[in-house]
Amino acid sequence: MRKKDHVISTLRPIAIMMLGTFLLAFTYYHINFQNHLSEGGFVGLSLLGKYAFGFDPAVTVLILDIPVILVALLLNGRKFIVNTLVATVSFSVFYDLMERYSALDINLHGNLLLAALLSGVLSGFATGLVLRFGGATGGDDIVSLLLSRLTGLKVGTVFILLDAVVLLVSLFYLPLQETLFTILAVSIAGKMITYTVSFRAHRTSPAAGDAAPKMTAGQKQPAAKPVHKVRSVH
C-alpha cells in the first residue's frame, strides 16, 4: 500500500505539470500565434536576436536555457531539474503536435483585447500549475524564480517585469498594437501565476509541497516547503 501511495504521490505532480504545459502550448499556439500576439522572456529575446543579427531562434533559446538550468541544478538539485525537463519537453511536444495537426482556428483579430485576456488568464494559470508542482517551463521561468527569491517580490511580479522589458525593447521591430496587447496579456499572466501558486496553499497535498522548487521558498524555510506558503496573492 505504501508503495502504491508513493507511486501516486510521484506521478500526480508530473501529471499536473503536463496538464499545465498542454494548456500553455494550446494558449501560445491558438491564442498568441494565431492572433499575432508576441512573446516575452527568452522567446522574445530569441526573436529580437533573429531580427537584429539573423540568429536562429531555436539555437538562441537553447543557448539561453542551458546556463540557467545548470545554475538551477547547483542551487536546487536533481529533482527540480528533472521536473523542469519533463515540463520543457512536454511543452515542446504538445506545441509541435498542435502546430502540425490542430485544425482549430481561434480568430480574434477583430478583438485583440479578448485575445489578450484569454492569453493572460490561460498562460498564467498553466505556468502557475507547473511552478506550484515543482518545475519550470524554461530558463526564463527559472530566472524569475531566482530573482523572486533574491528580491522578495512575488514570482508573478517578476514575470511581468522581465517580459515587459523584453517586449518594450522589441518595439523597434514589432507592431505597436500587438506589442501593447501582449504587455497586457503578460501583466494578467503574472497576476494569475501568483494567484495559482498561492491559492489555498495551506491545503496543498504533501506531493505538491515536496515537488516545489527550493528557490521559491523563504530564506529560513527548508527546501521541502512549497513556494505558495510564503507568497501572498495580494
Backbone bond lengths (Angstrom), bond angles and torsions (degrees), N, CA, C in turn:
res aa  C-N    CA-C-N  psi(-1)  N-CA   C-N-CA  omega(-1)  CA-C   N-CA-C  phi
1 M - - - 1.458 - - 1.519 111.18 -
2 R 1.328 115.56 -42.14 1.457 119.13 178.93 1.521 111.08 -63.43
3 K 1.340 115.85 -37.71 1.460 119.12 178.88 1.516 110.72 -63.81
4 K 1.343 116.06 -40.97 1.457 120.11 178.60 1.522 110.67 -63.75
5 D 1.336 117.18 -42.84 1.456 121.11 178.61 1.530 110.68 -62.77
6 H 1.337 116.13 -37.85 1.461 119.98 179.32 1.530 111.31 -65.49
7 V 1.330 115.78 -41.26 1.465 120.19 178.34 1.525 110.55 -62.81
8 I 1.338 115.61 -43.90 1.467 120.00 -179.98 1.524 110.75 -63.99
9 S 1.344 116.62 -43.70 1.459 120.34 -179.11 1.520 111.69 -67.10
10 T 1.334 117.77 -24.62 1.459 121.59 177.53 1.528 111.59 -82.07
11 L 1.332 116.06 -41.98 1.464 119.98 -175.45 1.527 112.79 -79.43
12 R 1.322 117.39 -29.09 1.465 120.11 -176.44 1.527 113.08 -58.67
13 P 1.353 119.74 -50.35 1.454 118.64 178.56 1.525 112.81 -62.42
14 I 1.336 117.27 -36.53 1.467 120.31 179.19 1.525 110.16 -64.63
15 A 1.340 116.40 -43.31 1.463 120.17 179.35 1.521 111.04 -62.46
16 I 1.336 117.28 -40.95 1.472 120.35 -179.63 1.520 110.35 -69.16
17 M 1.345 117.47 -38.90 1.461 119.69 176.98 1.529 111.41 -63.35
18 M 1.323 116.85 -38.75 1.465 120.02 178.33 1.531 110.93 -67.71
19 L 1.338 116.43 -35.53 1.464 119.68 173.39 1.523 109.85 -61.28
20 G 1.338 116.14 -42.41 1.464 120.30 177.98 1.520 112.51 -62.13
21 T 1.326 117.01 -42.86 1.469 119.32 -179.23 1.523 111.65 -70.25
22 F 1.342 116.78 -32.07 1.464 119.62 174.99 1.531 110.31 -63.35
23 L 1.323 115.83 -46.17 1.466 119.93 179.58 1.525 110.87 -65.04
24 L 1.333 116.75 -37.33 1.461 120.60 178.89 1.525 110.83 -65.83
25 A 1.331 116.81 -44.65 1.464 120.94 178.00 1.527 110.68 -62.26
26 F 1.336 116.40 -41.90 1.467 120.85 178.10 1.526 110.20 -59.54
27 T 1.314 116.48 -45.17 1.469 120.88 -177.42 1.526 111.24 -67.01
28 Y 1.324 116.66 -47.28 1.459 119.43 -177.92 1.527 112.21 -63.17
29 Y 1.342 116.16 -36.29 1.467 117.89 -178.34 1.528 111.87 -82.78
30 H 1.326 116.54 -51.29 1.466 120.12 -171.72 1.527 113.74 -82.38
31 I 1.321 117.91 -23.90 1.462 120.25 178.92 1.532 110.94 -103.72
32 N 1.332 116.55 -58.78 1.468 119.46 -176.15 1.521 112.40 -68.34
33 F 1.328 116.24 -57.55 1.465 119.90 -174.17 1.530 111.66 -65.27
34 Q 1.322 117.33 -47.23 1.461 120.11 -175.55 1.527 112.90 -68.74
35 N 1.328 116.54 -19.38 1.466 119.54 179.89 1.523 112.83 -114.57
36 H 1.330 115.94 15.52 1.466 123.52 172.18 1.525 113.40 62.52
37 L 1.319 116.97 29.64 1.454 119.18 168.98 1.525 108.31 -80.45
38 S 1.310 115.84 147.90 1.458 119.91 -175.00 1.526 110.89 -87.78
39 E 1.328 115.86 -166.77 1.458 122.63 -178.88 1.521 109.66 -132.73
40 G 1.329 115.75 150.77 1.453 120.51 170.96 1.516 109.65 -102.97
41 G 1.319 116.52 -160.93 1.454 121.20 175.23 1.515 113.90 61.89
42 F 1.350 115.22 -152.38 1.457 120.64 -176.88 1.519 112.53 -67.47
43 V 1.354 116.55 -29.73 1.463 119.14 177.76 1.521 109.69 -65.04
44 G 1.333 116.32 -43.72 1.459 119.96 177.32 1.519 112.25 -62.65
45 L 1.332 116.86 -40.12 1.468 120.26 177.41 1.531 111.24 -64.19
46 S 1.327 116.60 -38.33 1.466 119.57 -179.93 1.527 111.14 -66.90
47 L 1.337 116.58 -36.17 1.467 119.93 176.28 1.518 110.66 -67.02
48 L 1.320 115.69 -37.86 1.461 120.31 176.16 1.525 110.69 -63.15
49 G 1.348 116.32 -42.12 1.459 120.49 177.81 1.516 112.23 -63.25
50 K 1.314 117.11 -35.88 1.471 120.59 177.95 1.523 110.82 -66.30
51 Y 1.335 115.88 -43.63 1.458 119.41 -178.18 1.528 111.56 -68.59
52 A 1.334 116.51 -45.07 1.458 120.12 -173.32 1.525 113.17 -80.08
53 F 1.355 116.98 -36.71 1.457 119.58 -172.35 1.519 114.05 -126.50
54 G 1.325 117.91 -4.14 1.454 120.79 -179.93 1.514 114.13 78.21
55 F 1.352 117.75 18.74 1.465 120.89 179.85 1.528 110.66 -71.81
56 D 1.334 115.25 147.38 1.459 121.05 175.09 1.529 108.74 -72.17
57 P 1.361 118.64 120.37 1.470 120.44 -177.40 1.525 113.71 -57.56
58 A 1.334 117.30 -38.51 1.464 120.12 -179.18 1.528 110.79 -61.79
59 V 1.335 116.60 -41.49 1.467 121.08 178.90 1.525 110.38 -69.98
60 T 1.331 116.80 -40.43 1.459 120.83 -178.87 1.522 111.38 -61.65
61 V 1.332 116.43 -45.21 1.467 120.25 179.30 1.522 110.37 -61.54
62 L 1.320 116.88 -40.92 1.462 120.84 179.28 1.523 110.74 -63.12
63 I 1.328 116.79 -43.40 1.467 121.42 179.58 1.522 110.70 -62.93
64 L 1.335 116.67 -37.27 1.455 120.37 179.12 1.532 111.74 -73.49
65 D 1.320 116.46 -36.50 1.466 120.82 -176.10 1.524 113.13 -71.54
66 I 1.328 117.21 -43.20 1.471 121.32 -170.10 1.528 113.04 -57.17
67 P 1.345 119.90 -53.91 1.476 117.71 -178.62 1.521 113.19 -63.01
68 V 1.331 117.29 -34.50 1.465 120.24 179.22 1.527 110.62 -65.94
69 I 1.328 116.44 -42.56 1.466 120.33 178.91 1.523 110.88 -64.99
70 L 1.330 117.86 -37.61 1.462 121.01 177.43 1.522 111.44 -63.79
71 V 1.329 116.32 -41.12 1.468 120.08 176.76 1.524 110.18 -63.26
72 A 1.330 115.87 -42.88 1.464 119.97 179.25 1.526 111.19 -63.21
73 L 1.325 117.53 -34.65 1.462 121.22 177.43 1.518 110.88 -62.06
74 L 1.328 116.67 -40.74 1.461 120.81 179.81 1.527 111.22 -68.97
75 L 1.340 116.48 -37.49 1.459 120.40 -175.23 1.525 113.10 -84.62
76 N 1.320 116.42 -33.79 1.460 119.29 -168.93 1.519 115.35 -118.00
77 G 1.315 117.29 -13.43 1.445 118.75 176.70 1.518 114.55 89.60
78 R 1.326 113.65 179.67 1.459 121.62 -169.67 1.525 113.07 -69.65
79 K 1.332 117.06 -37.10 1.465 119.25 -174.03 1.521 111.80 -62.70
80 F 1.312 116.33 -43.47 1.462 120.12 178.81 1.524 111.05 -63.04
81 I 1.329 116.73 -41.59 1.461 120.22 -179.57 1.522 110.89 -66.81
82 V 1.334 117.56 -40.01 1.464 120.32 177.10 1.522 110.18 -60.80
83 N 1.332 116.74 -46.19 1.458 120.30 177.73 1.521 111.82 -60.59
84 T 1.325 116.27 -40.47 1.464 120.62 179.74 1.523 111.22 -66.61
85 L 1.325 116.72 -40.88 1.465 119.78 177.66 1.520 110.92 -64.37
86 V 1.334 116.94 -41.00 1.470 120.47 176.69 1.526 109.85 -59.45
87 A 1.325 116.69 -46.38 1.463 120.89 -178.73 1.523 111.36 -65.94
88 T 1.319 117.15 -43.37 1.468 121.12 -177.85 1.522 111.43 -65.32
89 V 1.330 116.14 -46.60 1.465 120.34 -178.83 1.524 110.88 -66.42
90 S 1.332 116.76 -44.37 1.471 119.20 -178.87 1.519 110.80 -64.56
91 F 1.337 117.75 -37.53 1.465 119.76 176.37 1.528 110.91 -61.00
92 S 1.332 116.40 -46.27 1.465 120.51 -179.72 1.523 111.77 -61.45
93 V 1.338 116.14 -41.65 1.464 120.52 179.52 1.524 110.90 -65.58
94 F 1.329 116.43 -46.78 1.467 119.92 -179.87 1.527 111.29 -62.13
95 Y 1.326 116.16 -42.73 1.469 119.26 -178.69 1.527 110.46 -65.18
96 D 1.329 116.42 -42.33 1.460 120.28 179.71 1.529 111.03 -63.50
97 L 1.323 117.22 -41.40 1.466 120.65 179.15 1.527 111.41 -64.06
98 M 1.324 116.10 -40.71 1.467 118.78 178.34 1.526 111.39 -66.81
99 E 1.322 115.65 -40.90 1.459 120.14 179.80 1.521 111.31 -63.56
100 R 1.317 116.42 -36.26 1.459 120.80 -177.51 1.529 113.38 -81.82
101 Y 1.336 116.92 -40.69 1.463 119.20 -165.65 1.526 115.43 -120.35
102 S 1.308 119.23 -15.44 1.458 119.39 -175.66 1.527 111.18 -72.77
103 A 1.328 115.04 128.83 1.466 120.46 177.20 1.521 111.39 -97.14
104 L 1.321 117.61 -0.39 1.456 121.53 -178.50 1.523 110.44 -73.84
105 D 1.327 116.23 131.07 1.464 121.56 178.59 1.523 108.65 -126.72
106 I 1.334 116.38 106.79 1.464 121.44 179.16 1.527 107.62 -96.64
107 N 1.309 115.95 93.59 1.462 122.06 -174.63 1.524 109.91 -91.10
108 L 1.328 115.67 105.58 1.465 121.78 178.83 1.526 111.15 -121.36
109 H 1.338 116.55 26.66 1.458 119.79 -178.93 1.526 112.02 -59.91
110 G 1.326 116.28 -29.97 1.458 119.77 179.23 1.517 113.34 -83.62
111 N 1.312 117.48 -3.70 1.461 121.52 -179.04 1.524 109.28 -146.20
112 L 1.326 115.74 71.53 1.461 120.24 -177.49 1.526 111.90 -68.35
113 L 1.325 116.88 -22.77 1.463 118.76 175.98 1.526 110.56 -63.17
114 L 1.327 116.45 -44.75 1.469 120.21 177.21 1.525 110.39 -64.15
115 A 1.331 116.69 -40.13 1.466 120.42 178.18 1.527 110.82 -60.56
116 A 1.334 116.53 -42.82 1.463 120.44 179.51 1.524 111.16 -65.26
117 L 1.337 116.82 -40.67 1.461 120.73 179.16 1.529 110.87 -63.32
118 L 1.335 116.21 -47.45 1.465 120.11 179.30 1.523 111.00 -62.86
119 S 1.327 116.54 -44.10 1.462 120.61 -179.89 1.518 110.95 -60.45
120 G 1.331 116.66 -45.64 1.457 119.99 -178.27 1.508 113.13 -64.33
121 V 1.331 116.56 -47.45 1.463 120.55 -177.38 1.533 111.07 -66.05
122 L 1.333 116.63 -47.69 1.468 119.94 -174.91 1.528 111.95 -71.56
123 S 1.330 117.10 -46.11 1.470 119.45 -178.69 1.521 110.93 -68.32
124 G 1.341 117.49 -36.14 1.458 120.50 177.53 1.515 112.11 -65.80
125 F 1.333 116.23 -44.09 1.462 120.38 177.58 1.524 111.00 -63.09
126 A 1.337 116.58 -43.43 1.467 121.07 -178.85 1.529 111.47 -63.90
127 T 1.324 116.36 -46.49 1.467 120.15 179.15 1.520 110.64 -65.01
128 G 1.332 116.31 -39.64 1.459 120.17 178.35 1.515 112.67 -61.00
129 L 1.339 117.40 -38.25 1.464 120.50 176.80 1.522 111.18 -60.77
130 V 1.328 116.02 -45.88 1.466 119.80 -179.20 1.523 110.78 -62.68
131 L 1.340 116.66 -44.68 1.459 120.38 179.94 1.525 111.69 -65.70
132 R 1.320 115.91 -40.99 1.469 120.10 -177.10 1.519 111.88 -63.11
133 F 1.318 116.84 -33.22 1.461 119.91 -176.33 1.524 112.87 -103.26
134 G 1.331 116.31 22.41 1.450 119.29 162.95 1.509 118.54 99.44
135 G 1.332 118.61 16.04 1.456 119.97 179.53 1.520 111.68 -131.66
136 A 1.312 115.33 -168.83 1.462 122.90 175.47 1.521 106.93 -150.02
137 T 1.318 116.46 153.31 1.464 119.94 -176.64 1.524 112.99 -92.42
138 G 1.324 117.48 0.74 1.457 120.08 178.80 1.519 110.94 169.59
139 G 1.321 115.39 -179.85 1.455 120.74 -177.41 1.512 113.61 -63.58
140 D 1.339 117.30 -34.14 1.457 119.19 -179.67 1.532 111.23 -68.61
141 D 1.329 117.32 -32.28 1.473 119.98 172.84 1.524 110.58 -61.38
142 I 1.328 115.59 -43.22 1.464 120.33 -178.58 1.528 110.70 -64.50
143 V 1.340 116.55 -41.63 1.461 120.43 177.29 1.532 110.04 -59.69
144 S 1.329 116.79 -42.49 1.461 120.38 179.22 1.523 111.16 -62.79
145 L 1.333 116.73 -40.88 1.463 120.58 178.41 1.526 111.32 -64.38
146 L 1.326 116.19 -42.64 1.462 120.68 178.56 1.525 111.17 -61.98
147 L 1.334 116.25 -48.10 1.463 120.13 -179.25 1.525 111.15 -65.63
148 S 1.332 117.07 -34.76 1.460 120.34 176.34 1.519 110.73 -62.03
149 R 1.311 115.81 -41.84 1.463 119.71 179.79 1.526 111.32 -68.21
150 L 1.332 116.90 -39.25 1.460 120.41 -176.99 1.520 112.66 -73.92
151 T 1.341 116.86 -36.95 1.465 120.64 -174.01 1.519 113.95 -96.64
152 G 1.337 117.48 -19.55 1.443 120.38 -176.27 1.522 113.47 83.63
153 L 1.339 117.66 0.16 1.463 121.03 176.70 1.524 109.86 -73.72
154 K 1.323 116.06 152.01 1.464 119.99 174.60 1.520 108.89 -62.70
155 V 1.322 116.15 144.69 1.460 120.01 -174.60 1.526 111.29 -61.61
156 G 1.324 117.85 -35.60 1.457 120.39 177.95 1.509 112.49 -63.67
157 T 1.333 116.62 -37.13 1.470 120.83 177.95 1.525 110.79 -63.78
158 V 1.319 116.67 -40.90 1.466 120.29 178.89 1.529 110.37 -64.96
159 F 1.330 117.62 -40.64 1.465 121.03 175.46 1.523 110.36 -55.68
160 I 1.325 116.49 -47.97 1.466 120.84 -179.05 1.527 110.94 -58.77
161 L 1.318 116.57 -48.22 1.465 120.91 -176.16 1.526 111.83 -63.21
162 L 1.336 116.56 -46.80 1.465 119.84 -178.24 1.525 111.39 -65.17
163 D 1.325 116.90 -45.40 1.462 120.14 -179.10 1.520 111.23 -66.30
164 A 1.332 117.01 -39.14 1.462 120.00 179.67 1.521 111.27 -63.58
165 V 1.328 116.88 -40.17 1.471 120.08 177.99 1.522 110.78 -61.31
166 V 1.336 116.57 -46.65 1.469 120.57 179.75 1.520 110.70 -61.21
167 L 1.317 117.24 -43.55 1.461 120.66 -177.83 1.526 111.89 -68.48
168 L 1.317 117.15 -38.14 1.459 119.74 178.04 1.528 111.34 -65.22
169 V 1.335 116.22 -39.75 1.467 119.88 176.37 1.524 110.26 -64.77
170 S 1.346 116.26 -32.70 1.458 120.95 -176.68 1.529 112.97 -78.62
171 L 1.317 117.14 -2.98 1.463 120.10 -176.59 1.531 112.85 -59.67
172 F 1.353 116.03 -25.87 1.462 116.88 -175.68 1.529 113.07 -74.29
173 Y 1.352 117.55 -7.97 1.461 118.04 175.24 1.528 112.36 -128.56
174 L 1.336 118.57 -6.69 1.460 121.54 179.06 1.527 110.01 -105.47
175 P 1.341 118.41 148.70 1.460 121.28 174.94 1.526 111.01 -60.49
176 L 1.326 116.63 139.83 1.467 121.44 -175.29 1.527 111.65 -61.14
177 Q 1.333 118.03 -45.34 1.460 120.90 -175.42 1.525 111.88 -61.26
178 E 1.338 116.30 -49.18 1.459 119.90 -179.59 1.521 111.64 -63.70
179 T 1.336 116.15 -36.54 1.462 120.02 -179.87 1.525 111.16 -66.18
180 L 1.325 116.95 -43.44 1.462 120.52 -179.81 1.535 111.07 -64.46
181 F 1.322 116.76 -40.99 1.464 119.16 177.48 1.531 110.94 -68.37
182 T 1.328 116.89 -32.07 1.465 119.65 175.96 1.524 110.74 -66.78
183 I 1.341 116.90 -40.05 1.467 120.32 176.67 1.525 110.34 -61.53
184 L 1.328 117.20 -38.41 1.464 120.67 175.30 1.527 110.46 -61.93
185 A 1.329 115.91 -45.46 1.468 120.09 179.24 1.526 110.85 -61.13
186 V 1.327 116.70 -42.14 1.462 121.31 179.77 1.529 110.63 -63.72
187 S 1.325 117.18 -40.25 1.465 121.28 179.69 1.526 110.57 -63.31
188 I 1.327 116.25 -44.20 1.474 120.35 178.23 1.522 109.98 -64.89
189 A 1.335 116.42 -41.70 1.467 120.62 -179.62 1.522 111.16 -61.13
190 G 1.338 117.08 -41.05 1.462 119.99 179.47 1.516 112.38 -61.20
191 K 1.336 115.98 -43.60 1.466 119.55 177.35 1.530 110.80 -64.40
192 M 1.326 115.68 -39.77 1.463 120.08 -178.86 1.526 110.93 -67.49
193 I 1.322 117.27 -36.27 1.472 120.78 177.24 1.529 109.83 -60.74
194 T 1.333 116.33 -49.21 1.458 120.29 -179.98 1.528 111.32 -59.84
195 Y 1.326 116.64 -43.19 1.461 120.78 -179.53 1.530 111.15 -64.33
196 T 1.331 116.44 -44.25 1.467 120.29 -178.24 1.522 111.48 -65.52
197 V 1.317 116.60 -41.30 1.462 120.62 -179.39 1.525 111.18 -68.82
198 S 1.344 116.44 -31.56 1.462 120.43 -172.87 1.520 113.91 -95.55
199 F 1.317 119.21 -18.60 1.460 122.62 -169.98 1.530 112.14 -61.72
200 R 1.328 115.76 124.70 1.466 123.45 177.26 1.532 111.36 48.29
201 A 1.311 115.30 45.37 1.473 120.03 -175.37 1.514 111.99 -60.57
202 H 1.338 116.87 -36.75 1.471 119.68 -176.25 1.514 112.42 -68.77
203 R 1.367 117.08 -12.14 1.461 119.75 178.75 1.513 112.47 -106.34
204 T 1.308 116.17 6.72 1.461 119.66 -179.06 1.516 109.99 -64.41
205 S 1.317 116.87 140.70 1.459 121.21 -178.49 1.513 111.14 -68.72
206 P 1.348 118.59 158.28 1.459 121.74 178.34 1.507 112.70 -56.23
207 A 1.330 117.20 -34.28 1.461 119.16 -178.67 1.506 111.21 -62.88
208 A 1.337 116.48 -41.95 1.457 119.73 -179.97 1.507 110.68 -66.99
209 G 1.349 116.88 -40.51 1.450 119.65 179.84 1.510 112.33 -65.49
210 D 1.327 116.40 -42.17 1.459 119.59 -178.39 1.514 111.30 -66.06
211 A 1.326 117.61 -29.94 1.456 120.02 -176.51 1.505 112.98 -83.24
212 A 1.333 118.41 -12.65 1.459 120.57 -173.42 1.510 110.48 -66.54
213 P 1.350 118.92 141.19 1.453 122.42 -177.13 1.513 112.71 -70.35
214 K 1.303 116.70 142.24 1.448 122.41 -176.07 1.520 112.17 -63.31
215 M 1.317 118.69 -31.59 1.449 120.55 -174.35 1.516 112.54 -67.83
216 T 1.313 118.14 -15.18 1.446 119.47 -178.91 1.517 112.87 -95.48
217 A 1.300 116.92 0.53 1.455 119.49 -179.68 1.516 110.59 -85.73
218 G 1.345 117.04 161.71 1.449 120.95 176.03 1.519 110.70 -67.72
219 Q 1.316 116.98 165.33 1.455 120.56 -171.37 1.522 113.06 -65.31
220 K 1.341 118.66 -30.43 1.456 120.48 -175.55 1.518 112.84 -101.11
221 Q 1.331 117.02 5.03 1.447 119.50 -178.52 1.516 111.12 -95.98
222 P 1.326 118.13 147.89 1.461 120.70 176.07 1.502 110.84 -68.35
223 A 1.322 115.45 162.79 1.458 120.99 -174.08 1.516 112.93 -61.49
224 A 1.331 117.60 -26.97 1.461 119.65 -175.14 1.518 113.15 -75.68
225 K 1.349 118.54 -11.42 1.450 120.36 -179.59 1.515 109.67 -73.67
226 P 1.341 118.81 135.34 1.449 121.17 -177.54 1.507 112.60 -74.65
227 V 1.328 115.43 151.86 1.447 122.13 -179.06 1.519 111.35 -58.26
228 H 1.333 116.68 -35.04 1.447 119.62 -172.66 1.521 112.94 -73.40
229 K 1.323 119.05 -5.95 1.453 119.73 176.55 1.529 112.17 -82.92
230 V 1.326 117.36 -12.28 1.443 119.58 -177.98 1.517 112.35 -123.19
231 R 1.332 117.88 5.06 1.456 121.23 177.24 1.520 109.10 -113.77
232 S 1.310 117.05 126.95 1.451 119.14 176.38 1.508 110.14 -91.21
233 V 1.313 116.12 158.81 1.468 120.37 179.21 1.516 109.33 -75.83
234 H 1.331 118.06 -32.56 1.456 120.80 -172.22 1.523 111.20 -94.06
